[in-house]
Amino acid sequence: MALKWILFDKDGTLIDFDMSWMKVDIQMVDEFVEKYISQENVEHAYKTLGVDKEKDQVLPGTPMACGSLDEIIQNFNALAGEDVSEWTRQTSQYLIDHRIPEIKCIEGMTDALDALKHAGYQIGILTSDTKKGTEQFVEATDTEAFFDFIISTEANAAEKPNPEVLCPLFEHVSDLRAEEIAIVGDSPNDIQTAINSGLGLSIAVLTGVGQEHELQHADYIFQSAPEAVNLLVDKKNEK
Protein backbone atom coordinates (compact mmCIF):
# COMPACT_ATOMS: atom_id res chain seq x y z
CA MET A 1 0.00 0.00 0.00
CA ALA A 2 1.39 3.40 -0.99
CA LEU A 3 2.36 5.90 1.66
CA LYS A 4 0.27 9.07 1.91
CA TRP A 5 1.41 10.78 5.13
CA ILE A 6 4.82 11.50 6.63
CA LEU A 7 4.79 12.34 10.34
CA PHE A 8 7.90 14.06 11.65
CA ASP A 9 9.01 14.30 15.23
CA LYS A 10 10.11 17.88 15.92
CA ASP A 11 13.04 18.21 18.33
CA GLY A 12 16.09 16.38 17.06
CA THR A 13 14.41 15.60 13.72
CA LEU A 14 13.09 18.77 12.10
CA ILE A 15 15.32 20.99 14.22
CA ASP A 16 18.58 20.51 16.06
CA PHE A 17 17.89 19.08 19.48
CA ASP A 18 16.52 22.01 21.45
CA MET A 19 18.87 22.46 24.40
CA SER A 20 16.08 24.12 26.37
CA TRP A 21 14.61 20.61 26.80
CA MET A 22 17.79 19.52 28.57
CA LYS A 23 17.50 22.51 30.87
CA VAL A 24 13.90 21.51 31.66
CA ASP A 25 14.94 17.93 32.37
CA ILE A 26 17.78 18.97 34.67
CA GLN A 27 15.61 21.46 36.55
CA MET A 28 12.88 18.84 37.04
CA VAL A 29 15.39 16.33 38.39
CA ASP A 30 16.91 19.00 40.66
CA GLU A 31 13.48 19.81 42.11
CA PHE A 32 12.60 16.12 42.45
CA VAL A 33 15.85 15.32 44.26
CA GLU A 34 15.48 18.29 46.61
CA LYS A 35 11.90 17.35 47.50
CA TYR A 36 11.98 13.56 47.68
CA ILE A 37 15.53 12.18 47.93
CA SER A 38 17.59 11.89 51.11
CA GLN A 39 21.12 13.31 51.07
CA GLU A 40 22.83 9.91 51.02
CA ASN A 41 20.87 8.86 47.90
CA VAL A 42 21.30 12.02 45.83
CA GLU A 43 24.22 10.74 43.74
CA HIS A 44 22.40 7.47 43.02
CA ALA A 45 19.26 9.34 41.92
CA TYR A 46 21.12 11.58 39.46
CA LYS A 47 23.00 8.59 38.04
CA THR A 48 19.85 6.49 37.66
CA LEU A 49 18.01 9.28 35.86
CA GLY A 50 20.97 10.09 33.63
CA VAL A 51 21.89 13.60 34.77
CA ASP A 52 25.57 14.53 34.98
CA LYS A 53 25.66 17.50 37.34
CA GLU A 54 29.36 18.19 36.82
CA LYS A 55 28.86 18.64 33.05
CA ASP A 56 25.32 19.99 33.49
CA GLN A 57 23.92 17.63 30.86
CA VAL A 58 21.56 14.72 30.36
CA LEU A 59 23.33 11.58 29.17
CA PRO A 60 22.13 9.87 25.96
CA GLY A 61 20.09 6.69 26.30
CA THR A 62 18.93 7.45 29.86
CA PRO A 63 15.39 7.96 31.24
CA MET A 64 15.55 11.76 31.13
CA ALA A 65 17.03 11.77 27.61
CA CYS A 66 14.55 9.59 25.78
CA GLY A 67 11.95 8.25 28.20
CA SER A 68 8.29 9.18 27.98
CA LEU A 69 6.73 11.09 30.86
CA ASP A 70 5.16 7.83 32.09
CA GLU A 71 8.62 6.20 32.13
CA ILE A 72 10.06 9.17 34.01
CA ILE A 73 7.24 8.90 36.53
CA GLN A 74 8.00 5.21 37.04
CA ASN A 75 11.63 6.06 37.75
CA PHE A 76 10.69 8.90 40.08
CA ASN A 77 8.24 6.68 41.98
CA ALA A 78 10.87 3.95 42.42
CA LEU A 79 13.51 6.40 43.66
CA ALA A 80 11.12 8.27 45.97
CA GLY A 81 9.50 5.12 47.34
CA GLU A 82 6.07 6.70 46.88
CA ASP A 83 3.67 7.85 44.18
CA VAL A 84 4.87 11.22 42.92
CA SER A 85 3.05 11.04 39.58
CA GLU A 86 0.81 14.06 40.17
CA TRP A 87 3.71 16.22 41.33
CA THR A 88 5.77 15.11 38.32
CA ARG A 89 3.03 15.87 35.81
CA GLN A 90 2.34 19.30 37.29
CA THR A 91 6.04 20.19 37.52
CA SER A 92 6.72 18.98 34.00
CA GLN A 93 3.83 20.99 32.58
CA TYR A 94 4.88 24.15 34.44
CA LEU A 95 8.48 23.92 33.26
CA ILE A 96 7.44 23.20 29.66
CA ASP A 97 4.97 26.10 29.66
CA HIS A 98 7.72 28.47 30.80
CA ARG A 99 10.42 27.07 28.50
CA ILE A 100 12.17 29.44 26.08
CA PRO A 101 12.79 27.39 22.90
CA GLU A 102 16.12 27.36 21.08
CA ILE A 103 15.14 26.73 17.46
CA LYS A 104 17.48 25.91 14.56
CA CYS A 105 16.34 23.87 11.55
CA ILE A 106 18.30 20.79 10.51
CA GLU A 107 20.39 21.73 7.47
CA GLY A 108 18.44 21.06 4.28
CA MET A 109 15.17 20.48 6.09
CA THR A 110 13.14 23.16 4.30
CA ASP A 111 14.19 21.85 0.88
CA ALA A 112 13.35 18.32 2.02
CA LEU A 113 9.86 19.30 3.11
CA ASP A 114 9.35 21.10 -0.19
CA ALA A 115 10.41 18.01 -2.14
CA LEU A 116 8.01 15.80 -0.18
CA LYS A 117 5.11 18.18 -0.79
CA HIS A 118 5.89 18.19 -4.51
CA ALA A 119 5.92 14.39 -4.44
CA GLY A 120 2.33 14.51 -3.23
CA TYR A 121 2.71 13.68 0.45
CA GLN A 122 0.65 15.06 3.29
CA ILE A 123 3.04 16.11 6.06
CA GLY A 124 2.40 16.23 9.79
CA ILE A 125 4.21 16.81 13.07
CA LEU A 126 3.98 14.33 15.94
CA THR A 127 5.72 15.90 18.90
CA SER A 128 5.97 15.58 22.66
CA ASP A 129 6.07 19.36 22.84
CA THR A 130 2.97 21.41 23.64
CA LYS A 131 0.81 23.28 21.14
CA LYS A 132 2.44 26.53 22.28
CA GLY A 133 5.96 25.22 21.72
CA THR A 134 5.05 23.77 18.33
CA GLU A 135 3.48 27.03 17.21
CA GLN A 136 6.68 28.83 18.25
CA PHE A 137 8.66 26.43 16.08
CA VAL A 138 6.41 26.89 13.03
CA GLU A 139 6.52 30.67 13.37
CA ALA A 140 10.28 30.85 13.94
CA THR A 141 11.05 28.62 10.94
CA ASP A 142 8.32 29.96 8.63
CA THR A 143 7.26 26.41 7.77
CA GLU A 144 3.50 26.56 8.35
CA ALA A 145 2.73 25.96 4.65
CA PHE A 146 4.39 22.53 4.73
CA PHE A 147 2.32 20.99 7.51
CA ASP A 148 -1.17 19.59 6.99
CA PHE A 149 -1.72 18.42 10.57
CA ILE A 150 0.01 18.79 13.94
CA ILE A 151 -0.28 16.52 16.96
CA SER A 152 1.19 18.02 20.12
CA THR A 153 1.15 16.66 23.64
CA GLU A 154 -0.98 18.49 26.15
CA ALA A 155 -1.63 17.61 29.79
CA ASN A 156 -3.19 14.15 30.21
CA ALA A 157 -2.98 13.40 26.47
CA ALA A 158 -1.71 10.08 25.08
CA GLU A 159 2.05 10.09 24.51
CA LYS A 160 4.41 8.26 22.20
CA PRO A 161 4.76 5.25 21.94
CA ASN A 162 1.08 4.75 22.84
CA PRO A 163 -0.71 4.21 19.48
CA GLU A 164 -3.59 6.35 20.76
CA VAL A 165 -1.35 9.37 20.16
CA LEU A 166 -2.37 9.07 16.49
CA CYS A 167 -6.12 9.21 17.16
CA PRO A 168 -6.39 12.92 16.26
CA LEU A 169 -5.01 12.22 12.78
CA PHE A 170 -7.36 9.29 12.18
CA GLU A 171 -10.27 11.47 13.32
CA HIS A 172 -9.10 14.22 10.95
CA VAL A 173 -8.72 11.85 7.97
CA SER A 174 -11.43 9.25 8.43
CA ASP A 175 -10.38 6.89 5.61
CA LEU A 176 -6.67 6.91 6.42
CA ARG A 177 -5.07 3.54 7.14
CA ALA A 178 -2.08 2.96 9.40
CA GLU A 179 -0.10 1.36 6.56
CA GLU A 180 -0.31 4.65 4.65
CA ILE A 181 1.67 6.54 7.30
CA ALA A 182 5.43 6.83 7.85
CA ILE A 183 7.14 8.20 10.95
CA VAL A 184 10.50 9.97 10.93
CA GLY A 185 12.05 10.48 14.35
CA ASP A 186 15.20 10.53 16.44
CA SER A 187 14.18 8.53 19.50
CA PRO A 188 13.28 4.92 20.30
CA ASN A 189 9.81 6.14 21.26
CA ASP A 190 9.25 7.44 17.71
CA ILE A 191 10.15 4.06 16.23
CA GLN A 192 8.14 2.16 18.83
CA THR A 193 5.12 4.32 18.00
CA ALA A 194 5.34 3.14 14.41
CA ILE A 195 5.62 -0.48 15.53
CA ASN A 196 2.79 -0.25 18.08
CA SER A 197 0.53 1.47 15.55
CA GLY A 198 1.30 -0.83 12.62
CA LEU A 199 2.50 2.03 10.43
CA GLY A 200 3.80 1.47 6.93
CA LEU A 201 7.33 2.77 7.49
CA SER A 202 9.64 3.98 10.23
CA ILE A 203 12.76 6.05 9.63
CA ALA A 204 15.24 6.86 12.39
CA VAL A 205 17.64 9.79 12.25
CA LEU A 206 20.80 10.42 14.24
CA THR A 207 20.40 14.17 14.80
CA GLY A 208 18.74 13.90 18.22
CA VAL A 209 18.71 11.90 21.44
CA GLY A 210 18.61 8.37 20.06
CA GLN A 211 21.81 6.38 19.61
CA GLU A 212 22.13 4.13 16.58
CA HIS A 213 22.00 0.90 18.56
CA GLU A 214 18.74 2.05 20.19
CA LEU A 215 17.12 2.62 16.80
CA GLN A 216 17.76 -0.75 15.21
CA HIS A 217 14.04 -1.60 15.02
CA ALA A 218 13.52 1.18 12.46
CA ASP A 219 13.06 0.18 8.83
CA TYR A 220 15.80 2.62 7.85
CA ILE A 221 18.37 4.74 9.69
CA PHE A 222 19.71 7.95 8.14
CA GLN A 223 22.11 10.54 9.45
CA SER A 224 19.42 13.21 9.08
CA ALA A 225 15.85 13.55 7.84
CA PRO A 226 16.74 15.34 4.57
CA GLU A 227 18.83 12.31 3.60
CA ALA A 228 15.64 10.20 3.56
CA VAL A 229 13.95 12.29 0.86
CA ASN A 230 15.00 10.14 -2.11
CA LEU A 231 13.76 7.01 -0.38
CA LEU A 232 10.41 8.60 0.44
CA VAL A 233 9.94 9.99 -3.07
CA ASP A 234 10.67 6.51 -4.47
CA LYS A 235 8.15 5.00 -2.04
CA LYS A 236 5.55 7.49 -3.24
CA ASN A 237 6.11 6.38 -6.82
CA GLU A 238 5.83 2.67 -6.07
CA LYS A 239 2.85 1.02 -7.67
Buried (B, 14 or more C-beta within 10 A) or exposed (E): EEBBBBBBBBBBBBBBBBEBBBBBBBBBBEBBBEEBBEEEBEEEBBEBBBBEBEEEBBBEBBBBBBBBBEBBBBBBBEBBEEEBBEBBBEBBBEBBEEBEBBBEBBEBBBEBBBBBBEBEBBBBBBBBBBEBBBBBBBEBBEBEEBBBBBBBBEEEBBBBBBBEBBEBBBEEBEEBEBBBBBBBBBBBBBBBBBBBBEBBBBBBBBBBBBBEEBBEEBBBBBEBBBBBBEBBBEBBEEE
